[in-house]
Amino acid sequence: MRQSRFSEEQMVKILREADAKPIGEVAKKHGVSDQTIYAWRKRFGTLDAADVKRLRQLEQENGRLKKLLAERDLDIELLKEVSRKKW
């Protein structure tokens, strides 16, 4: 995935600025298109910068937990396969 020029906190800051001023003016000031600001608004909604940090932490933790669950499921499947075999 392509890395953005802006961090998520900067995106939220620009969105809060766009709430107070016209979107076209804010987009031009920061060198992005109007559509980019609408896409950010769709992604972040009314989140604050602190909320975005917490959301990123939760997504990372969720990914780690999914990986652990997948490994556990593989271990269980392996144990079931071994127990089915007759020695």
C-alpha positions as CSV (number, residue, x, y, z in Angstrom):
1,M,0.0,0.0,0.0
2,R,1.3,3.5,-0.9
3,Q,2.5,5.6,2.1
4,S,0.8,8.9,2.5
5,R,2.5,12.2,2.7
6,F,0.5,12.9,5.8
7,S,0.3,11.0,9.1
8,E,-3.1,10.1,10.4
9,E,-2.9,12.8,13.0
10,Q,-2.1,15.4,10.4
11,M,-5.1,14.2,8.3
12,V,-7.4,14.6,11.3
13,K,-6.0,18.1,11.9
14,I,-6.6,19.1,8.3
15,L,-10.2,17.7,8.6
16,R,-10.9,19.8,11.7
17,E,-9.6,22.8,9.8
18,A,-11.9,21.8,6.9
19,D,-14.8,21.8,9.3
20,A,-14.3,25.5,10.0
21,K,-13.3,26.7,6.5
22,P,-14.4,25.8,3.0
23,I,-13.0,22.5,1.8
24,G,-11.6,23.9,-1.4
25,E,-9.6,26.5,0.4
26,V,-8.1,24.0,2.9
27,A,-7.3,21.5,0.2
28,K,-5.5,24.1,-1.8
29,K,-3.5,25.2,1.3
30,H,-2.3,21.7,2.0
31,G,-1.8,20.6,-1.6
32,V,-4.4,17.9,-1.7
33,S,-7.6,17.5,-3.7
34,D,-11.1,18.0,-2.5
35,Q,-11.8,14.3,-3.1
36,T,-8.9,13.4,-0.8
37,I,-10.4,15.4,2.1
38,Y,-13.8,13.7,1.5
39,A,-12.0,10.3,1.6
40,W,-10.3,11.2,4.8
41,R,-13.6,12.3,6.3
42,K,-15.1,9.0,5.3
43,R,-12.3,7.2,7.0
44,F,-11.9,9.2,10.1
45,G,-15.2,10.9,10.6
46,T,-15.3,13.0,13.7
47,L,-12.3,11.4,15.4
48,D,-9.7,13.4,17.3
49,A,-6.0,12.9,17.0
50,A,-5.9,11.0,20.3
51,D,-8.7,8.8,19.0
52,V,-6.7,8.0,15.9
53,K,-3.7,6.9,17.9
54,R,-5.9,4.6,20.0
55,L,-7.6,3.2,16.9
56,R,-4.2,2.4,15.4
57,Q,-3.1,0.7,18.6
58,L,-6.3,-1.4,18.7
59,E,-5.8,-2.4,15.0
60,Q,-2.3,-3.5,15.7
61,E,-3.4,-5.5,18.8
62,N,-6.3,-7.0,16.8
63,G,-3.9,-8.2,14.1
64,R,-1.6,-9.7,16.7
65,L,-4.5,-11.5,18.3
66,K,-5.7,-12.8,15.0
67,K,-2.3,-14.2,14.2
68,L,-2.2,-15.9,17.7
69,L,-5.6,-17.4,17.1
70,A,-4.6,-18.7,13.6
71,E,-1.5,-20.4,15.1
72,R,-3.6,-21.9,17.9
73,D,-6.1,-23.3,15.4
74,L,-3.3,-24.8,13.4
75,D,-1.9,-26.5,16.5
76,I,-5.3,-27.9,17.4
77,E,-5.8,-29.2,13.9
78,L,-2.4,-30.8,14.0
79,L,-3.2,-32.5,17.3
80,K,-6.5,-33.8,16.0
81,E,-4.8,-35.2,13.0
82,V,-2.2,-37.0,15.1
83,S,-4.8,-38.4,17.5
84,R,-6.8,-39.8,14.5
85,K,-3.9,-41.9,13.3
86,K,-3.6,-45.4,14.8
87,W,-0.2,-46.3,16.1
